[in-house]
Amino acid sequence: MVTALRRLAILLLVLGLQYQLWFGEGGIVARQRLEAKVAELRAQNAALEARNERLREVIRQLETGGEALEETVRRQYNWIRSDELLFMVPEHASRP
């Protein structure tokens, strides 16, 4: 009788520890979730880093002046030279 209770107690202890190992706060399942989240965040960081590098290149081009600066000013502010004409065509012209 005593050995059966000991076996039951040991079995319950092992099951409790296994539960903690698999499903507890620091368990295997929680770790897999964290690893998936880390992978997702690394992918987002890589995309943002690529975007930042493109923006840095645009900034470098604008800082050096020249054609990039002129093109940006012409597009954003519709600036023209004194010997040019600017025709503005609406993007969505409605037809009667």
Backbone bond lengths (Angstrom), bond angles and torsions (degrees), N, CA, C in turn:
res aa  C-N    CA-C-N  psi(-1)  N-CA   C-N-CA  omega(-1)  CA-C   N-CA-C  phi
1 M - - - 1.448 - - 1.528 110.60 -
2 V 1.331 116.26 -44.45 1.464 120.24 -179.25 1.519 110.34 -65.90
3 T 1.303 117.93 -40.07 1.458 120.23 -179.58 1.524 111.05 -68.05
4 A 1.309 117.56 -33.30 1.463 120.22 178.02 1.530 110.03 -67.00
5 L 1.360 117.31 -38.80 1.461 120.83 177.45 1.523 110.94 -67.98
6 R 1.331 116.69 -38.44 1.474 120.31 177.60 1.528 110.29 -63.76
7 R 1.321 115.66 -43.52 1.470 119.24 179.55 1.531 110.61 -62.87
8 L 1.326 115.51 -41.52 1.456 119.81 178.55 1.530 110.58 -64.38
9 A 1.322 117.12 -42.33 1.466 121.16 179.30 1.521 110.39 -64.57
10 I 1.303 118.36 -43.31 1.468 122.04 178.86 1.528 109.97 -64.49
11 L 1.327 116.27 -42.22 1.459 120.60 178.88 1.521 110.52 -61.49
12 L 1.334 117.32 -45.05 1.460 120.88 178.71 1.536 111.24 -64.21
13 L 1.316 116.44 -39.07 1.459 120.74 177.75 1.528 110.83 -63.29
14 V 1.312 116.60 -45.92 1.468 120.72 178.92 1.523 110.35 -63.39
15 L 1.323 117.75 -42.91 1.464 120.99 178.43 1.526 111.24 -62.76
16 G 1.322 116.34 -40.85 1.468 120.08 178.20 1.513 111.44 -63.44
17 L 1.328 116.25 -42.80 1.464 119.63 178.45 1.527 111.47 -67.18
18 Q 1.316 117.19 -38.66 1.464 120.70 177.12 1.529 111.02 -63.47
19 Y 1.322 115.95 -40.15 1.460 119.29 178.44 1.528 110.04 -60.87
20 Q 1.330 115.92 -45.60 1.461 119.98 178.45 1.529 111.19 -62.22
21 L 1.313 116.33 -39.79 1.462 120.48 -179.85 1.525 111.15 -63.00
22 W 1.318 117.10 -42.33 1.459 120.50 -175.58 1.521 113.31 -87.08
23 F 1.328 117.83 -44.70 1.463 120.83 -169.52 1.522 113.86 -116.99
24 G 1.302 119.35 0.05 1.458 122.18 -178.53 1.517 112.15 -72.16
25 E 1.312 115.44 179.16 1.461 121.77 -177.10 1.523 112.45 -58.71
26 G 1.288 117.65 -39.77 1.463 121.25 178.52 1.516 112.31 -107.06
27 G 1.326 116.58 25.19 1.453 120.87 -174.67 1.520 114.07 -81.18
28 I 1.286 114.41 -177.58 1.466 122.33 -175.77 1.521 111.20 -64.42
29 V 1.316 117.97 -42.55 1.463 121.24 -178.97 1.529 110.20 -64.45
30 A 1.320 116.68 -43.28 1.471 120.52 178.41 1.528 110.58 -63.36
31 R 1.309 116.62 -38.66 1.461 120.00 179.02 1.527 111.17 -65.27
32 Q 1.312 117.24 -41.39 1.469 120.26 178.66 1.527 110.84 -62.89
33 R 1.338 116.65 -39.60 1.468 119.62 176.68 1.521 110.79 -62.55
34 L 1.319 116.50 -43.87 1.462 120.33 179.47 1.527 111.70 -63.92
35 E 1.323 117.02 -40.65 1.464 120.08 178.71 1.521 111.14 -64.32
36 A 1.326 117.23 -37.83 1.465 120.34 177.29 1.526 110.39 -66.25
37 K 1.321 116.80 -40.28 1.467 121.05 178.39 1.520 110.57 -65.38
38 V 1.318 117.38 -41.35 1.472 121.36 178.45 1.525 109.96 -62.61
39 A 1.321 117.91 -42.60 1.468 120.88 178.66 1.525 110.74 -62.51
40 E 1.322 116.44 -41.20 1.465 120.84 178.74 1.530 110.68 -63.72
41 L 1.318 116.81 -44.16 1.463 120.87 -179.99 1.528 111.66 -67.25
42 R 1.325 117.20 -35.37 1.469 119.79 176.65 1.530 110.97 -64.85
43 A 1.325 116.72 -39.70 1.466 120.36 177.51 1.527 110.61 -64.46
44 Q 1.328 116.85 -42.10 1.467 120.47 177.27 1.527 110.57 -63.01
45 N 1.332 116.51 -42.25 1.470 120.34 178.83 1.516 111.36 -62.67
46 A 1.315 117.31 -39.99 1.470 120.55 179.09 1.526 110.44 -63.49
47 A 1.328 116.96 -42.64 1.466 120.43 178.37 1.521 110.84 -64.26
48 L 1.321 116.79 -41.99 1.464 120.18 179.04 1.525 111.53 -67.48
49 E 1.307 117.51 -36.42 1.461 120.74 177.90 1.525 110.60 -65.27
50 A 1.321 117.16 -40.25 1.467 120.59 177.12 1.528 109.87 -63.58
51 R 1.314 117.00 -42.01 1.471 121.09 178.07 1.525 110.06 -63.22
52 N 1.323 116.83 -43.97 1.462 120.51 179.05 1.526 111.22 -60.90
53 E 1.310 116.93 -39.82 1.465 119.92 179.77 1.526 110.60 -64.97
54 R 1.335 117.00 -40.55 1.471 119.56 176.69 1.527 110.55 -62.07
55 L 1.335 116.64 -42.12 1.466 120.31 178.89 1.523 111.47 -66.17
56 R 1.335 117.11 -37.27 1.474 120.11 176.40 1.524 110.91 -61.45
57 E 1.319 116.23 -39.30 1.463 120.29 179.43 1.528 110.77 -66.07
58 V 1.319 116.62 -40.90 1.470 119.68 176.72 1.517 110.41 -62.39
59 I 1.318 116.13 -42.75 1.468 120.42 179.07 1.525 110.44 -62.36
60 R 1.335 117.52 -43.27 1.469 120.52 178.45 1.523 110.86 -60.00
61 Q 1.330 116.40 -42.57 1.461 119.97 179.18 1.522 111.56 -65.01
62 L 1.337 117.10 -40.29 1.459 120.07 179.45 1.527 111.49 -69.17
63 E 1.322 117.08 -35.63 1.464 120.32 179.36 1.518 112.38 -66.92
64 T 1.316 116.78 -33.49 1.461 118.94 -179.89 1.520 111.65 -79.51
65 G 1.336 117.35 -7.84 1.463 121.08 177.97 1.507 110.54 77.01
66 G 1.301 115.51 -146.99 1.443 120.38 176.25 1.509 113.67 72.40
67 E 1.312 114.75 -146.91 1.461 121.48 -171.74 1.529 113.31 -65.10
68 A 1.310 117.98 -37.56 1.467 119.85 -178.19 1.522 111.00 -64.11
69 L 1.316 116.72 -42.95 1.461 120.54 179.21 1.524 110.17 -65.58
70 E 1.308 116.71 -44.67 1.460 120.51 179.49 1.527 111.18 -61.40
71 E 1.309 117.24 -43.96 1.461 121.11 -179.77 1.523 111.28 -62.22
72 T 1.326 116.81 -41.96 1.468 120.75 179.37 1.520 110.81 -63.81
73 V 1.313 117.55 -45.14 1.464 121.25 -179.93 1.522 110.36 -64.55
74 R 1.322 117.37 -41.56 1.467 120.40 179.99 1.528 110.89 -62.52
75 R 1.313 117.75 -43.44 1.473 120.79 -178.01 1.524 112.49 -69.66
76 Q 1.326 115.64 -47.62 1.462 119.09 -173.12 1.526 112.61 -75.20
77 Y 1.333 117.30 -35.27 1.457 119.95 -172.73 1.529 113.92 -115.66
78 N 1.345 116.25 4.35 1.461 120.99 179.95 1.527 111.96 55.09
79 W 1.300 116.12 38.96 1.463 119.87 178.48 1.519 109.78 -78.04
80 I 1.329 114.63 143.66 1.462 120.09 177.87 1.523 108.91 -133.84
81 R 1.308 115.42 161.74 1.461 120.77 175.18 1.528 108.71 -80.49
82 S 1.292 115.13 166.40 1.472 119.06 -176.40 1.526 112.42 -65.65
83 D 1.313 118.22 -23.74 1.460 120.75 -178.84 1.531 112.61 -99.92
84 E 1.333 118.82 17.11 1.455 122.60 -177.20 1.531 110.87 -117.15
85 L 1.313 115.50 158.08 1.456 122.81 172.46 1.524 108.60 -116.54
86 L 1.322 115.97 145.17 1.466 120.86 179.75 1.516 108.55 -116.27
87 F 1.307 116.02 121.29 1.457 121.94 175.37 1.522 107.70 -107.94
88 M 1.328 116.27 121.17 1.461 120.08 178.80 1.520 108.71 -104.75
89 V 1.324 115.64 118.91 1.461 121.78 -179.30 1.517 107.78 -109.45
90 P 1.339 117.05 126.89 1.476 117.90 179.60 1.521 110.62 -63.80
91 E 1.318 115.64 144.96 1.458 120.83 -177.66 1.527 112.02 -67.95
92 H 1.317 116.64 -40.66 1.461 121.49 -176.72 1.523 108.69 -119.93
93 A 1.293 115.36 84.41 1.462 119.28 178.53 1.515 108.78 -80.61
94 S 1.303 116.06 128.05 1.471 119.57 -179.79 1.518 109.10 -88.99
95 R 1.314 115.44 136.13 1.463 120.86 179.32 1.517 109.40 -100.85
96 P 1.325 116.53 140.12 1.472 119.48 179.71 1.497 113.11 -73.08
